[in-house]
Amino acid sequence: MPRMCWEPGRMSLISVENLSIGYGANTVLSHVSLSVNAGEIVTIVGPNGSGKTSLLRAIIGAVQPTKGQVIRNADVRIGYVPQKLHIDPTLPMTVARFLALPRGISSAAIQDALAHAGVPNLATAQMSRLSGGQFQRVLLARALIGKPHLLLLDEATQGLDQPGSAAFYRQIETVRQQTGCAVLMISHELHVVMSASDRVICLNGHVCCEGAPEVVASAPEYRALFGTGTMGALALYRHDHDHDHHHHDCDEHGQTEAAE
Ligand SMILES: Nc1ncnc2c1ncn2[C@@H]1O[C@H](COP(=O)(O)OP(=O)(O)OP(=O)(O)O)[C@@H](O)[C@H]1O
């Protein structure tokens, strides 16, 4: 099992211990262990179908693990931005109304969340008229309403162009600075989130490797990502997944080094 790379003295908001998830006979995650500390930004990468969404859904309690557990202090508030959310485009609904659902939320709280999400002027806009980037900001605002200690983002920039996703991730960093919340996010855009992440976890049914972004950046696959654009990104997501290898281990400084 991989060892974790957090400083033992820091507070852990949630711990996933030896988690396995299956749908019928299909086991999608096996023996996954990880932890998220207060205030840190952790990015999960992995190929399609590698269990990333299932992991986040287990953390919020929407999926029951077949083995293992999610340990979460009862006081820890979690905000969740799903991968996608369908809203009937024929339904007239303002952003403020959407954010007030399902229970009444004060307009001051709505305005505060929209401001933190970087879209303070959208309260009266119609949901059906939002651009993709604005829609994501509104979903972010919805997750921020409960003033979470931990924000979970599931490919929150899907469908946005690169400047749009870069702006979204900058907003996430701003939210972290302003609120102190930790962030656990799934992204296919490691090159975009790299600088904002304290730690990167590569998932493919299990934790393949994890470490500081520099460790992942020093991998040949990551250099290929910078050098060859999309093809490099594909190379990155293919790495480690078709052969056995040792995990990256922590040294006493909390840094990782390849044990291969
Ligand atoms: N509710 C479900 N019932 C049955 N199978 C499911 C369910 N949810 C997910 N799966 C399957 O579990 C596997 C992992 O799915 P999951 O969405 O967790 O992966 P992912 O890494 O988030 O994928 P992607 O990058 O494509 O979003 C997939 O094979 C998927 O078809």
Ligand as a Chemical Component Dictionary entry (heavy atoms), coordinates in Angstrom:
data_LIG
# 
_chem_comp.id                   LIG 
_chem_comp.type                 NON-POLYMER 
_chem_comp.pdbx_formal_charge   0 
_chem_comp.three_letter_code    LIG 
# 
loop_
_chem_comp_atom.comp_id 
_chem_comp_atom.atom_id 
_chem_comp_atom.alt_atom_id 
_chem_comp_atom.type_symbol 
_chem_comp_atom.charge 
_chem_comp_atom.model_Cartn_x 
_chem_comp_atom.model_Cartn_y 
_chem_comp_atom.model_Cartn_z 
_chem_comp_atom.pdbx_ordinal 
LIG N1  N1  N 0 -23.672 3.658  -10.653 1  
LIG C1  C1  C 0 -22.885 2.829  -11.350 2  
LIG N2  N2  N 0 -23.310 1.580  -11.656 3  
LIG C2  C2  C 0 -22.524 0.729  -12.342 4  
LIG N3  N3  N 0 -21.277 1.026  -12.784 5  
LIG C3  C3  C 0 -20.811 2.255  -12.515 6  
LIG C4  C4  C 0 -21.582 3.224  -11.787 7  
LIG N4  N4  N 0 -20.844 4.352  -11.663 8  
LIG C5  C5  C 0 -19.666 4.100  -12.274 9  
LIG N5  N5  N 0 -19.640 2.856  -12.790 10 
LIG C6  C6  C 0 -18.520 2.236  -13.508 11 
LIG O1  O1  O 0 -17.383 2.304  -12.664 12 
LIG C7  C7  C 0 -16.225 2.581  -13.428 13 
LIG C8  C8  C 0 -15.533 3.818  -12.850 14 
LIG O2  O2  O 0 -16.366 4.938  -13.098 15 
LIG P1  P1  P 0 -16.010 6.378  -12.550 16 
LIG O3  O3  O 0 -17.040 7.321  -13.059 17 
LIG O4  O4  O 0 -15.781 6.312  -11.087 18 
LIG O5  O5  O 0 -14.601 6.629  -13.265 19 
LIG P2  P2  P 0 -13.859 7.996  -13.638 20 
LIG O6  O6  O 0 -12.401 7.738  -13.408 21 
LIG O7  O7  O 0 -14.458 9.124  -12.888 22 
LIG O8  O8  O 0 -14.160 8.121  -15.187 23 
LIG P3  P3  P 0 -14.168 9.403  -16.174 24 
LIG O9  O9  O 0 -12.771 9.965  -16.201 25 
LIG O10 O10 O 0 -14.566 8.824  -17.474 26 
LIG O11 O11 O 0 -15.178 10.380 -15.622 27 
LIG C9  C9  C 0 -16.668 2.742  -14.863 28 
LIG O12 O12 O 0 -16.429 1.511  -15.525 29 
LIG C10 C10 C 0 -18.155 2.994  -14.757 30 
LIG O13 O13 O 0 -18.852 2.507  -15.864 31 
# 
loop_
_chem_comp_bond.comp_id 
_chem_comp_bond.atom_id_1 
_chem_comp_bond.atom_id_2 
_chem_comp_bond.value_order 
_chem_comp_bond.pdbx_ordinal 
LIG N1  C1  SING 1  
LIG C1  N2  SING 2  
LIG C1  C4  DOUB 3  
LIG N2  C2  DOUB 4  
LIG C2  N3  SING 5  
LIG N3  C3  DOUB 6  
LIG C3  C4  SING 7  
LIG C3  N5  SING 8  
LIG C4  N4  SING 9  
LIG N4  C5  DOUB 10 
LIG C5  N5  SING 11 
LIG N5  C6  SING 12 
LIG C6  O1  SING 13 
LIG C6  C10 SING 14 
LIG O1  C7  SING 15 
LIG C7  C8  SING 16 
LIG C7  C9  SING 17 
LIG C8  O2  SING 18 
LIG O2  P1  SING 19 
LIG P1  O3  DOUB 20 
LIG P1  O4  SING 21 
LIG P1  O5  SING 22 
LIG O5  P2  SING 23 
LIG P2  O6  DOUB 24 
LIG P2  O7  SING 25 
LIG P2  O8  SING 26 
LIG O8  P3  SING 27 
LIG P3  O9  DOUB 28 
LIG P3  O10 SING 29 
LIG P3  O11 SING 30 
LIG C9  O12 SING 31 
LIG C9  C10 SING 32 
LIG C10 O13 SING 33 
# 
